[in-house]
């Protein structure tokens, strides 16, 4: 993550170590971010990312660590007194209030008069392109409009930390595309720290500057989207970014995987490494190919088939367990079905090895 001290005056931004013990589960996550940073927390269900978000909001007490925002200790500050805005997954708009009064609620809670709060709310709705819907109640709003009202309500209090819990999860696929682009623009204009929880890698890649991946209450990898996408370090991350990932011992251009299979690449390495390649790099053959330029060849059995976008994704086991993407036409021509034997090839130039 970006070094907050190098990009902001001393003490500004988020500096936290979130330790939360709940029964047998223990969260221990360190987060730092400078004003203007957008950080995404990703991880499988039960990893602790929502617990981390709730701890930042003050809704879950810390059992250890610290939480500082712009140099101020927040550990013992009540949630309502923190300069923190929250957009929940289901938005939690007040059903009996108009969009304008929903947004005005925050400033009113922070001491603004009713007239001042409604003036500020009108300005925020205008920024969100919702001026024409100021008098509408939540049930009359579309999913995308409700999401923007919730965001405006959070921003109207001028928070120094904005928390977003699965901000696009309630939207259908078509609406999600438009709202994601709008949210990215609003976050780019936000001058404080934003932290979002999401299970969707596309949301994280588009919206965040930095990704923090949590598994079993611990950070397993963090960095820019491109860094993590290129060099995943766990099976969960590899699945998230759509890569076949293996760990093994490198000797020159060959990586020997546990179990004996080898993968030939272009990097010249020695010692423990990860090696990865995308499912699209895999070519399948019903008969053992002859004269192929691919340096990697494995005999496999098809264990499953599923639609993946406009392609078919095949799960394979055998010399090497992997997934392969191919067109529906290619799948039909190969007569792919569970139990079928195939040969999988991958060119050395399409693999990527890096130190473990």
DAURMO-V96614 format. One record per helix or strand of 2 or more residues. SS is the DSSP state (hx for helix, st for strand). FROM is the first residue (numbers start at 1). LEN is the number of residues. Records with the same first field share a line. If there is no record, write none. Layout:
SS: FROM-LEN + FROM-LEN
This chain:
hx: 4-4 + 49-9 + 79-3 + 99-11 + 114-14 + 131-3 + 138-3 + 143-13 + 173-17 + 201-7 + 225-6 + 235-7 + 279-3 + 328-6 + 348-3
st: 14-9 + 25-9 + 38-5 + 64-6 + 72-2 + 84-4 + 161-5 + 193-5 + 210-6 + 218-6 + 243-15 + 262-17 + 283-3 + 296-13 + 311-8 + 322-5 + 341-6 + 352-4
